[in-house]
Amino acid sequence: MAKLYFRYGAMGSSKTANALMVEYNYYERGKRALLVKPKLDNRDGEGYIASRMGLKKKCSFVEELVNMSEEEIRAYDCVVVDEAQFCTKEQVEFFVHLVDDLNVPVICYGLRTDFQMNLFPGSMWLLAWADVIEEIKTVCWCGKAASCNARFNADGEMITEGDQVVLGANDSYIALCRRHFRRRMLHPVEN
């Protein structure tokens, strides 16, 4: 029985590396997994998914997936979605359709919340509808579990206002524990 999975984690928790590894595991077993991401995420180049550790793979877009025929989709043993927080409610509903009606597992990877601790639309619907919800762990600079995504400016100061979506990586975001996020401490205080 197919399931809808939502595997979320803070920035730097290796979500994309996990997604690429899952796709490769299917390939290694002689199966076909379709790797997709929302078009909004163009950081890795047009039609690519890349992890911070250097893994990179060609992908399709979620927007293309929803226009595929059922026959085309059934040719895949699994759909792996990266950056799922950027998906719309309608796209998450489509993932539910793939699972419930076509019996194709969908494994989504993404952030749960933004830099203000607000849910992303895609994450909200995945949290509501996923059959399996799993956290991919990472750590704060203090060693505690990091669940918050702090955005910072060029001066290294934490940003608390602005657009929900500003694409970036280590140059703009850092994962923090809730305590250091609330205290706006991006790093240890020097004496």
Residue pairs with C-beta under 8 A, 6 or more apart in sequence:
1 103
2 98
2 99
2 100
2 102
2 103
2 104
2 105
2 106
3 99
3 105
3 131
3 132
4 95
4 96
4 99
4 105
4 106
4 108
4 126
4 129
4 130
4 131
4 132
5 105
5 106
5 107
5 108
5 130
5 131
5 132
5 133
5 134
6 84
6 108
6 110
6 123
6 126
6 127
6 130
6 132
6 133
6 134
7 15
7 18
7 107
7 108
7 109
7 133
7 134
7 135
7 136
8 15
8 85
8 109
8 110
8 111
8 112
8 123
8 126
8 133
8 134
8 135
8 136
9 15
9 111
9 112
9 135
9 136
9 137
9 138
10 111
10 138
10 146
10 147
10 148
10 149
10 175
10 176
11 111
11 138
11 149
11 169
11 173
11 174
11 175
12 52
12 138
12 146
12 170
12 173
12 174
12 175
13 136
13 137
13 138
13 146
13 175
14 51
14 52
14 53
14 136
14 138
15 82
15 109
15 110
15 111
15 136
16 49
16 50
16 51
16 52
16 55
16 82
16 83
16 109
17 51
17 52
17 53
17 55
18 109
18 136
19 35
19 49
19 80
19 81
19 82
19 107
19 109
20 35
20 49
20 51
20 55
20 56
20 57
21 55
22 33
22 78
22 80
22 107
23 33
23 35
23 57
23 80
26 32
26 33
26 77
26 78
27 33
31 77
31 78
32 75
32 76
32 77
32 78
33 76
33 77
33 78
33 79
33 80
34 60
34 65
34 73
34 76
34 78
34 79
34 80
35 49
35 57
35 58
35 59
35 60
35 80
35 82
36 59
36 60
36 61
36 62
36 64
36 65
36 79
36 80
36 81
36 82
37 49
37 59
37 61
37 62
37 81
37 82
37 83
37 86
38 61
38 62
38 63
38 83
38 84
38 86
38 87
38 91
38 122
39 61
39 62
39 63
40 83
40 86
40 165
40 167
41 82
41 83
41 86
41 167
42 167
43 50
43 167
43 168
43 169
44 50
44 56
47 58
47 59
47 60
47 61
48 56
48 57
48 58
48 59
49 56
49 57
49 59
49 82
50 56
50 57
52 169
52 170
59 82
62 81
62 87
62 91
65 73
65 79
65 94
66 90
66 91
66 94
70 102
73 79
73 98
73 102
73 104
74 102
74 104
76 104
77 104
77 105
78 104
78 105
78 106
78 107
79 95
79 98
79 104
79 105
79 106
79 107
80 106
80 107
80 109
81 87
81 95
81 106
81 107
81 108
81 109
81 110
82 109
82 110
83 109
83 110
84 92
84 108
84 109
84 110
84 122
84 123
84 126
85 110
85 111
85 112
85 120
85 121
85 122
85 123
86 110
86 120
86 122
86 165
87 95
87 108
87 110
87 121
87 122
87 125
87 126
88 121
88 122
89 121
89 125
91 122
92 122
92 125
92 126
92 129
93 125
95 106
95 108
96 129
98 104
98 106
99 105
99 106
99 131
108 122
108 126
108 130
109 136
110 120
110 122
110 123
110 126
111 120
111 123
111 149
112 119
112 120
112 123
112 127
112 147
113 119
113 120
113 123
113 148
113 149
114 120
114 149
114 164
114 165
115 149
115 150
115 151
115 159
115 160
115 162
115 173
116 160
116 161
116 164
117 148
117 181
118 164
119 127
120 164
126 133
127 133
135 147
137 145
138 145
138 146
138 175
139 145
139 146
139 175
140 146
140 175
140 176
140 177
140 180
141 174
141 176
141 180
141 186
141 187
141 188
142 177
142 179
142 180
142 188
144 177
144 179
145 177
146 175
146 176
146 177
147 175
147 177
147 178
148 175
148 176
148 177
148 178
148 180
148 181
149 173
149 174
149 175
149 176
150 158
150 173
150 174
150 175
150 176
150 181
150 184
150 186
151 158
151 159
151 162
151 166
151 168
151 172
151 173
152 158
152 159
152 172
152 173
152 174
152 186
153 159
156 186
158 184
158 186
160 184
166 172
174 186
176 185
176 186
180 186
